[in-house]
Amino acid sequence: MRLALGLAAAAIAVEQCVSANLLTWIGVPYVTDGGALPLKIHPGTYFLLLAYPVHLAEHSRPNQVFWRLYGADRLLATYLAAMVFCLSYALATTGSGNLIVLIDTFLPAGLLAVVLLDASEQALAALRCLMQVAIAGNAMLALAEMWCHATIVPLYLNDVASHFADEEFRPTALYDHPLTGGVMMLIGLALAPRRGFMRPVYILLLGAGLIAFGGRVAVAVAVLSAAARVGLAMTCGVLRRDPRVVRSLLSCCAVALLGCVAASAALASGFGERLVGHLYWDPSAQIRMAQWSLLGELDMWQVVFGTPRDQLLLLINPLWLNSGVEVIENFWLLMFASLGVAGFPIFFAGFSELFAWCWRRSQATGRTLLIGVVLVASTSNSLGRKSILLVSLVAAIACLPRVAGARRDWQEDTGGRLASGIVP
């Protein structure tokens, strides 16, 4: 494995095991007020910031960086250019307060995609195994925490260790929040082993972890995704008159029955107590709708050019007084409020390019995962703060099987000429 791929794998491992809660617990002001800017960036991001130039150095001379990438994959080049523009724009219009999310959440995802662009199948298989082990390990930790009703690492909210009430308890494992854990279980299910006895064991473990983390939207997306994939596969089999359809249908029914039994056991043991208690339009869901009233509080300058972080906190304060929620739980709304009409279209266009790159690279499993994660993230603030989700999603998409012809080797065609320093 090349050095750049090793650094990328290290970044994935660190992001799966080192959460904001852990950094705060050991005294690093990663999410707390104060401290130097280097301490506000996740250690995994540093690995990716190092992996990117190493990746370029391994292939060619270190000049003409953007044009090499543009020749190899224009979608990723456009995404990185959009993120760099948003960083520069936010610094010029609203100051440094809104930069850290772009630096620590969105930029590393593009850098990882570039590093994995020409990775071998063996390297991707190793990365997939690494993610399977990390996600399954967190699922087991979540189940242990749920059993003990205590988290291994305290959950920090506003610099204060928070403790859930018994009836509202949710595990965090080594993630920063239960909602992050729910989405990671969704990603992990897409990475399930393709065959063997470990496949059902792995799926049942992550399914139990998904219920334990208690993310309603993540559970709903997982169920609907599984139903859609099975239905599509059965339909295609019937249309092709495949004799294996009946056997596959019986296998799916057996797995579904086993899943229902496992879910019932988890609910009966109290693992899904909170999930069952919130299967309705509760105050939490109502708050997510009420937050859109923030748009009416922005003045013309803020609408056009964006809102500095200190002013945004003042605008959120009435919402906090009414509902007790101190953050905007929709990353689209938060990014619009931060960048304004002048900057948000660039961010949206760049994010769409990354989405398109993931879509073009993926088969049905990857595309279902991509849509599901974006839907879940759009119902929370998962991508409106420093988060590992986007990096994990890109890594999972890269590890999943690709559509025929989607693999574009760096040394082939135009990319090969550019990588050799021959710029047309």
KAMO-V820848 format. One record per residue. N is the residue number from 1. PHI is phi in whole degrees, 0 to 359 (none if undefined). PSI is psi in degrees with one decimal (none if undefined). BURIAL is # if it has 16 or more other ideal C-beta (glycine too) atoms within 10 Angstrom, else .. Layout:
# KAMO-V820848
n=N phi=PHI psi=PSI burial=BURIAL
n=N phi=PHI psi=PSI burial=BURIAL
This chain:
# KAMO-V820848
n=1 phi=none psi=132.4 burial=.
n=2 phi=294 psi=161.4 burial=#
n=3 phi=299 psi=-42.1 burial=.
n=4 phi=299 psi=-41.5 burial=#
n=5 phi=292 psi=-35.9 burial=#
n=6 phi=297 psi=-40.7 burial=.
n=7 phi=294 psi=-38.6 burial=#
n=8 phi=296 psi=-42.2 burial=#
n=9 phi=297 psi=-39.8 burial=#
n=10 phi=297 psi=-38.5 burial=#
n=11 phi=298 psi=-43.6 burial=#
n=12 phi=297 psi=-45.0 burial=#
n=13 phi=298 psi=-43.8 burial=#
n=14 phi=294 psi=-42.6 burial=#
n=15 phi=292 psi=-28.3 burial=#
n=16 phi=283 psi=-22.2 burial=#
n=17 phi=246 psi=-20.9 burial=#
n=18 phi=246 psi=106.4 burial=#
n=19 phi=261 psi=170.6 burial=#
n=20 phi=299 psi=-35.8 burial=#
n=21 phi=297 psi=-42.9 burial=#
n=22 phi=295 psi=-43.0 burial=#
n=23 phi=297 psi=-42.1 burial=#
n=24 phi=295 psi=-38.6 burial=#
n=25 phi=298 psi=-37.1 burial=.
n=26 phi=270 psi=4.7 burial=.
n=27 phi=99 psi=7.0 burial=.
n=28 phi=274 psi=123.0 burial=#
n=29 phi=283 psi=58.5 burial=.
n=30 phi=291 psi=-43.1 burial=#
n=31 phi=242 psi=-2.7 burial=#
n=32 phi=271 psi=163.4 burial=#
n=33 phi=290 psi=146.1 burial=.
n=34 phi=88 psi=172.4 burial=.
n=35 phi=95 psi=159.1 burial=.
n=36 phi=284 psi=155.5 burial=.
n=37 phi=302 psi=-41.3 burial=.
n=38 phi=303 psi=-27.1 burial=.
n=39 phi=280 psi=-9.1 burial=.
n=40 phi=270 psi=-2.6 burial=#
n=41 phi=253 psi=135.5 burial=#
n=42 phi=293 psi=143.6 burial=#
n=43 phi=304 psi=-34.8 burial=.
n=44 phi=298 psi=-34.3 burial=#
n=45 phi=296 psi=-38.0 burial=#
n=46 phi=298 psi=-39.7 burial=#
n=47 phi=300 psi=-41.9 burial=#
n=48 phi=287 psi=-36.0 burial=#
n=49 phi=296 psi=-27.0 burial=#
n=50 phi=275 psi=-35.3 burial=#
n=51 phi=295 psi=-34.4 burial=#
n=52 phi=297 psi=-54.4 burial=#
n=53 phi=295 psi=-32.2 burial=.
n=54 phi=296 psi=-40.7 burial=#
n=55 phi=300 psi=-43.8 burial=#
n=56 phi=293 psi=-40.3 burial=#
n=57 phi=293 psi=-29.3 burial=.
n=58 phi=289 psi=-19.4 burial=.
n=59 phi=253 psi=-31.4 burial=#
n=60 phi=194 psi=-174.0 burial=#
n=61 phi=293 psi=150.3 burial=.
n=62 phi=280 psi=11.3 burial=.
n=63 phi=262 psi=169.0 burial=.
n=64 phi=54 psi=46.9 burial=.
n=65 phi=298 psi=-52.6 burial=.
n=66 phi=296 psi=-39.5 burial=.
n=67 phi=291 psi=-30.6 burial=.
n=68 phi=297 psi=-47.8 burial=#
n=69 phi=296 psi=-40.2 burial=#
n=70 phi=297 psi=-35.4 burial=#
n=71 phi=287 psi=-27.4 burial=#
n=72 phi=273 psi=-42.3 burial=#
n=73 phi=202 psi=105.2 burial=#
n=74 phi=288 psi=-28.5 burial=.
n=75 phi=297 psi=-46.7 burial=#
n=76 phi=293 psi=-37.5 burial=#
n=77 phi=298 psi=-42.8 burial=#
n=78 phi=294 psi=-39.6 burial=#
n=79 phi=298 psi=-48.3 burial=#
n=80 phi=296 psi=-39.7 burial=#
n=81 phi=297 psi=-39.9 burial=#
n=82 phi=295 psi=-41.1 burial=#
n=83 phi=293 psi=-39.8 burial=#
n=84 phi=296 psi=-40.2 burial=.
n=85 phi=298 psi=-45.1 burial=.
n=86 phi=298 psi=-38.5 burial=#
n=87 phi=298 psi=-47.6 burial=#
n=88 phi=295 psi=-42.5 burial=.
n=89 phi=296 psi=-46.3 burial=#
n=90 phi=297 psi=-39.8 burial=#
n=91 phi=297 psi=-37.6 burial=.
n=92 phi=284 psi=-32.3 burial=.
n=93 phi=257 psi=-37.7 burial=#
n=94 phi=238 psi=3.1 burial=#
n=95 phi=87 psi=-170.6 burial=.
n=96 phi=276 psi=-6.6 burial=.
n=97 phi=296 psi=-29.1 burial=#
n=98 phi=259 psi=9.5 burial=#
n=99 phi=277 psi=-32.2 burial=#
n=100 phi=296 psi=-33.0 burial=#
n=101 phi=294 psi=-41.5 burial=#
n=102 phi=295 psi=-38.6 burial=#
n=103 phi=288 psi=-40.5 burial=#
n=104 phi=260 psi=-12.9 burial=#
n=105 phi=244 psi=-51.2 burial=#
n=106 phi=270 psi=-43.4 burial=#
n=107 phi=297 psi=-44.2 burial=#
n=108 phi=299 psi=-31.3 burial=#
n=109 phi=297 psi=-41.3 burial=#
n=110 phi=292 psi=-39.0 burial=#
n=111 phi=296 psi=-41.0 burial=#
n=112 phi=296 psi=-41.5 burial=#
n=113 phi=299 psi=-38.7 burial=#
n=114 phi=294 psi=-44.0 burial=#
n=115 phi=297 psi=-35.8 burial=#
n=116 phi=272 psi=1.8 burial=#
n=117 phi=302 psi=-40.7 burial=#
n=118 phi=242 psi=22.9 burial=#
n=119 phi=295 psi=145.1 burial=#
n=120 phi=287 psi=163.2 burial=.
n=121 phi=296 psi=-33.4 burial=.
n=122 phi=294 psi=-41.3 burial=.
n=123 phi=294 psi=-40.5 burial=#
n=124 phi=292 psi=-36.1 burial=#
n=125 phi=296 psi=-39.3 burial=.
n=126 phi=294 psi=-40.8 burial=#
n=127 phi=295 psi=-39.0 burial=#
n=128 phi=297 psi=-42.7 burial=#
n=129 phi=297 psi=-40.4 burial=.
n=130 phi=300 psi=-45.1 burial=#
n=131 phi=293 psi=-38.9 burial=#
n=132 phi=300 psi=-46.1 burial=#
n=133 phi=296 psi=-44.7 burial=.
n=134 phi=295 psi=-44.9 burial=#
n=135 phi=290 psi=-41.4 burial=#
n=136 phi=296 psi=-38.9 burial=#
n=137 phi=298 psi=-41.3 burial=.
n=138 phi=293 psi=-34.9 burial=#
n=139 phi=298 psi=-42.8 burial=#
n=140 phi=294 psi=-39.6 burial=.
n=141 phi=298 psi=-39.5 burial=#
n=142 phi=297 psi=-42.2 burial=#
n=143 phi=294 psi=-39.0 burial=#
n=144 phi=295 psi=-41.7 burial=.
n=145 phi=296 psi=-39.4 burial=#
n=146 phi=295 psi=-37.9 burial=#
n=147 phi=294 psi=-40.5 burial=.
n=148 phi=271 psi=-11.2 burial=.
n=149 phi=55 psi=43.3 burial=.
n=150 phi=206 psi=140.2 burial=.
n=151 phi=269 psi=146.5 burial=#
n=152 phi=293 psi=-44.5 burial=#
n=153 phi=247 psi=130.0 burial=#
n=154 phi=300 psi=145.8 burial=#
n=155 phi=273 psi=119.7 burial=#
n=156 phi=260 psi=126.0 burial=#
n=157 phi=236 psi=117.3 burial=.
n=158 phi=56 psi=47.5 burial=.
n=159 phi=70 psi=7.3 burial=.
n=160 phi=239 psi=132.8 burial=.
n=161 phi=295 psi=125.7 burial=.
n=162 phi=254 psi=146.2 burial=.
n=163 phi=231 psi=126.6 burial=.
n=164 phi=286 psi=147.8 burial=#
n=165 phi=293 psi=155.7 burial=.
n=166 phi=305 psi=-43.2 burial=.
n=167 phi=284 psi=-14.5 burial=.
n=168 phi=249 psi=9.8 burial=.
n=169 phi=295 psi=136.6 burial=#
n=170 phi=222 psi=138.1 burial=#
n=171 phi=284 psi=163.0 burial=#
n=172 phi=237 psi=-18.7 burial=#
n=173 phi=53 psi=-132.7 burial=#
n=174 phi=260 psi=17.7 burial=#
n=175 phi=264 psi=172.7 burial=#
n=176 phi=273 psi=-16.0 burial=#
n=177 phi=200 psi=151.3 burial=#
n=178 phi=302 psi=-35.0 burial=#
n=179 phi=295 psi=-36.1 burial=#
n=180 phi=297 psi=-42.1 burial=#
n=181 phi=299 psi=-40.4 burial=#
n=182 phi=298 psi=-44.1 burial=#
n=183 phi=292 psi=-35.8 burial=#
n=184 phi=294 psi=-33.8 burial=#
n=185 phi=295 psi=-36.8 burial=#
n=186 phi=298 psi=-43.7 burial=#
n=187 phi=295 psi=-41.8 burial=#
n=188 phi=296 psi=-36.5 burial=#
n=189 phi=297 psi=-34.9 burial=#
n=190 phi=291 psi=-23.0 burial=#
n=191 phi=265 psi=13.4 burial=#
n=192 phi=303 psi=146.4 burial=#
n=193 phi=307 psi=143.7 burial=.
n=194 phi=286 psi=-27.7 burial=.
n=195 phi=203 psi=174.7 burial=.
n=196 phi=95 psi=170.1 burial=.
n=197 phi=291 psi=-20.5 burial=.
n=198 phi=289 psi=-21.9 burial=.
n=199 phi=299 psi=-54.5 burial=.
n=200 phi=296 psi=-35.9 burial=.
n=201 phi=297 psi=-44.7 burial=.
n=202 phi=297 psi=-44.9 burial=#
n=203 phi=295 psi=-42.4 burial=#
n=204 phi=295 psi=-39.5 burial=#
n=205 phi=297 psi=-48.5 burial=#
n=206 phi=290 psi=-33.5 burial=#
n=207 phi=298 psi=-42.0 burial=#
n=208 phi=296 psi=-39.8 burial=#
n=209 phi=296 psi=-37.8 burial=#
n=210 phi=298 psi=-42.9 burial=#
n=211 phi=294 psi=-39.7 burial=#
n=212 phi=296 psi=-41.8 burial=#
n=213 phi=294 psi=-26.7 burial=#
n=214 phi=77 psi=24.4 burial=#
n=215 phi=278 psi=111.5 burial=#
n=216 phi=297 psi=-46.6 burial=#
n=217 phi=293 psi=-39.4 burial=#
n=218 phi=297 psi=-41.5 burial=#
n=219 phi=296 psi=-44.8 burial=#
n=220 phi=298 psi=-42.7 burial=.
n=221 phi=295 psi=-40.2 burial=#
n=222 phi=298 psi=-44.4 burial=#
n=223 phi=294 psi=-47.0 burial=.
n=224 phi=294 psi=-37.9 burial=.
n=225 phi=296 psi=-44.5 burial=#
n=226 phi=297 psi=-43.2 burial=#
n=227 phi=296 psi=-40.7 burial=.
n=228 phi=294 psi=-42.2 burial=.
n=229 phi=294 psi=-42.5 burial=.
n=230 phi=295 psi=-43.8 burial=#
n=231 phi=298 psi=-41.4 burial=.
n=232 phi=295 psi=-42.9 burial=.
n=233 phi=296 psi=-41.9 burial=#
n=234 phi=295 psi=-41.3 burial=#
n=235 phi=297 psi=-44.6 burial=.
n=236 phi=296 psi=-38.5 burial=.
n=237 phi=295 psi=-41.1 burial=#
n=238 phi=295 psi=-42.0 burial=.
n=239 phi=295 psi=-32.7 burial=.
n=240 phi=273 psi=-4.1 burial=.
n=241 phi=56 psi=44.2 burial=.
n=242 phi=284 psi=123.8 burial=.
n=243 phi=292 psi=-13.9 burial=.
n=244 phi=277 psi=-0.2 burial=.
n=245 phi=297 psi=-44.2 burial=#
n=246 phi=298 psi=-44.7 burial=.
n=247 phi=297 psi=-41.2 burial=.
n=248 phi=295 psi=-38.9 burial=.
n=249 phi=296 psi=-41.8 burial=.
n=250 phi=296 psi=-39.3 burial=.
n=251 phi=296 psi=-42.9 burial=.
n=252 phi=296 psi=-40.6 burial=#
n=253 phi=296 psi=-39.3 burial=.
n=254 phi=295 psi=-43.4 burial=.
n=255 phi=295 psi=-42.0 burial=#
n=256 phi=297 psi=-41.4 burial=.
n=257 phi=296 psi=-44.1 burial=.
n=258 phi=297 psi=-38.8 burial=.
n=259 phi=295 psi=-40.2 burial=#
n=260 phi=296 psi=-40.4 burial=.
n=261 phi=296 psi=-44.2 burial=.
n=262 phi=296 psi=-42.1 burial=#
n=263 phi=296 psi=-41.1 burial=#
n=264 phi=297 psi=-41.2 burial=.
n=265 phi=296 psi=-40.1 burial=.
n=266 phi=295 psi=-41.9 burial=#
n=267 phi=293 psi=-40.1 burial=.
n=268 phi=294 psi=-31.1 burial=.
n=269 phi=276 psi=-2.1 burial=.
n=270 phi=96 psi=-2.8 burial=#
n=271 phi=297 psi=-34.9 burial=#
n=272 phi=253 psi=25.0 burial=#
n=273 phi=300 psi=-46.1 burial=#
n=274 phi=292 psi=-38.8 burial=#
n=275 phi=300 psi=-45.4 burial=#
n=276 phi=294 psi=-37.7 burial=.
n=277 phi=289 psi=-10.0 burial=.
n=278 phi=238 psi=24.0 burial=.
n=279 phi=277 psi=57.1 burial=.
n=280 phi=199 psi=176.1 burial=.
n=281 phi=281 psi=87.2 burial=.
n=282 phi=268 psi=177.0 burial=.
n=283 phi=304 psi=-31.7 burial=.
n=284 phi=298 psi=-42.7 burial=.
n=285 phi=292 psi=-36.2 burial=.
n=286 phi=294 psi=-36.5 burial=.
n=287 phi=297 psi=-38.7 burial=.
n=288 phi=297 psi=-29.1 burial=#
n=289 phi=280 psi=-39.1 burial=.
n=290 phi=293 psi=-23.2 burial=.
n=291 phi=294 psi=-21.6 burial=#
n=292 phi=292 psi=-13.6 burial=.
n=293 phi=294 psi=-12.7 burial=.
n=294 phi=301 psi=-32.0 burial=#
n=295 phi=300 psi=-33.7 burial=.
n=296 phi=287 psi=-13.3 burial=.
n=297 phi=268 psi=-9.6 burial=.
n=298 phi=280 psi=140.0 burial=#
n=299 phi=276 psi=177.0 burial=.
n=300 phi=297 psi=-41.3 burial=.
n=301 phi=297 psi=-42.7 burial=.
n=302 phi=293 psi=-36.1 burial=#
n=303 phi=295 psi=-41.3 burial=.
n=304 phi=279 psi=-45.9 burial=.
n=305 phi=250 psi=-6.3 burial=#
n=306 phi=103 psi=165.3 burial=#
n=307 phi=244 psi=124.7 burial=#
n=308 phi=300 psi=155.8 burial=#
n=309 phi=298 psi=-42.1 burial=#
n=310 phi=295 psi=-37.7 burial=.
n=311 phi=291 psi=-35.8 burial=#
n=312 phi=295 psi=-38.8 burial=#
n=313 phi=296 psi=-36.4 burial=.
n=314 phi=293 psi=-37.3 burial=.
n=315 phi=291 psi=-30.9 burial=#
n=316 phi=281 psi=-19.7 burial=#
n=317 phi=305 psi=-45.2 burial=.
n=318 phi=300 psi=-35.6 burial=.
n=319 phi=295 psi=-37.7 burial=#
n=320 phi=295 psi=-41.0 burial=.
n=321 phi=294 psi=-32.8 burial=.
n=322 phi=276 psi=-33.7 burial=.
n=323 phi=235 psi=-12.7 burial=.
n=324 phi=83 psi=4.5 burial=.
n=325 phi=259 psi=127.2 burial=#
n=326 phi=254 psi=9.0 burial=.
n=327 phi=226 psi=157.9 burial=#
n=328 phi=275 psi=116.8 burial=#
n=329 phi=266 psi=47.9 burial=#
n=330 phi=204 psi=112.4 burial=#
n=331 phi=290 psi=-26.3 burial=#
n=332 phi=296 psi=-45.7 burial=#
n=333 phi=296 psi=-42.5 burial=#
n=334 phi=295 psi=-42.3 burial=#
n=335 phi=292 psi=-34.5 burial=#
n=336 phi=294 psi=-44.6 burial=#
n=337 phi=296 psi=-30.6 burial=#
n=338 phi=279 psi=-35.2 burial=#
n=339 phi=256 psi=-23.4 burial=#
n=340 phi=75 psi=-180.0 burial=#
n=341 phi=298 psi=-32.6 burial=.
n=342 phi=286 psi=-31.1 burial=.
n=343 phi=254 psi=-28.3 burial=#
n=344 phi=298 psi=-39.8 burial=#
n=345 phi=302 psi=-34.8 burial=.
n=346 phi=293 psi=-43.4 burial=#
n=347 phi=299 psi=-45.9 burial=#
n=348 phi=297 psi=-41.7 burial=.
n=349 phi=296 psi=-42.0 burial=.
n=350 phi=296 psi=-44.6 burial=#
n=351 phi=298 psi=-37.2 burial=#
n=352 phi=296 psi=-34.5 burial=.
n=353 phi=293 psi=-40.6 burial=#
n=354 phi=295 psi=-40.7 burial=#
n=355 phi=300 psi=-44.3 burial=.
n=356 phi=295 psi=-38.1 burial=.
n=357 phi=298 psi=-46.9 burial=#
n=358 phi=297 psi=-39.3 burial=#
n=359 phi=293 psi=-45.8 burial=#
n=360 phi=293 psi=-28.0 burial=.
n=361 phi=278 psi=-19.8 burial=#
n=362 phi=258 psi=157.7 burial=#
n=363 phi=266 psi=-163.4 burial=.
n=364 phi=301 psi=-42.0 burial=.
n=365 phi=298 psi=-47.6 burial=#
n=366 phi=295 psi=-39.4 burial=#
n=367 phi=291 psi=-38.2 burial=#
n=368 phi=297 psi=-43.6 burial=#
n=369 phi=298 psi=-43.5 burial=#
n=370 phi=301 psi=-49.3 burial=#
n=371 phi=296 psi=-42.9 burial=.
n=372 phi=297 psi=-45.7 burial=#
n=373 phi=294 psi=-41.0 burial=#
n=374 phi=296 psi=-39.0 burial=#
n=375 phi=297 psi=-46.5 burial=.
n=376 phi=296 psi=-44.0 burial=#
n=377 phi=295 psi=-28.0 burial=#
n=378 phi=284 psi=-11.6 burial=.
n=379 phi=260 psi=7.1 burial=#
n=380 phi=212 psi=-174.7 burial=#
n=381 phi=261 psi=28.7 burial=#
n=382 phi=300 psi=-34.7 burial=#
n=383 phi=252 psi=4.6 burial=#
n=384 phi=265 psi=9.8 burial=#
n=385 phi=216 psi=-179.6 burial=#
n=386 phi=293 psi=120.3 burial=#
n=387 phi=211 psi=153.1 burial=#
n=388 phi=266 psi=-2.8 burial=#
n=389 phi=295 psi=-43.5 burial=#
n=390 phi=291 psi=-40.4 burial=#
n=391 phi=297 psi=-42.5 burial=#
n=392 phi=295 psi=-38.6 burial=#
n=393 phi=296 psi=-46.1 burial=#
n=394 phi=298 psi=-41.9 burial=#
n=395 phi=297 psi=-41.9 burial=#
n=396 phi=295 psi=-43.9 burial=#
n=397 phi=300 psi=-40.7 burial=#
n=398 phi=294 psi=-30.6 burial=#
n=399 phi=276 psi=-20.6 burial=#
n=400 phi=283 psi=157.8 burial=#
n=401 phi=303 psi=144.9 burial=.
n=402 phi=254 psi=159.7 burial=#
n=403 phi=291 psi=157.5 burial=.
n=404 phi=299 psi=128.1 burial=.
n=405 phi=85 psi=-0.5 burial=.
n=406 phi=282 psi=-24.5 burial=.
n=407 phi=290 psi=124.0 burial=.
n=408 phi=239 psi=101.8 burial=#
n=409 phi=290 psi=140.5 burial=.
n=410 phi=297 psi=-28.0 burial=#
n=411 phi=270 psi=-0.4 burial=.
n=412 phi=262 psi=156.1 burial=.
n=413 phi=51 psi=-136.7 burial=.
n=414 phi=298 psi=-39.6 burial=.
n=415 phi=302 psi=-37.7 burial=#
n=416 phi=295 psi=-40.8 burial=#
n=417 phi=294 psi=-41.9 burial=.
n=418 phi=292 psi=-39.7 burial=#
n=419 phi=296 psi=-25.3 burial=#
n=420 phi=275 psi=1.4 burial=.
n=421 phi=87 psi=5.2 burial=.
n=422 phi=266 psi=96.1 burial=.
n=423 phi=264 psi=117.6 burial=.
n=424 phi=291 psi=none burial=.
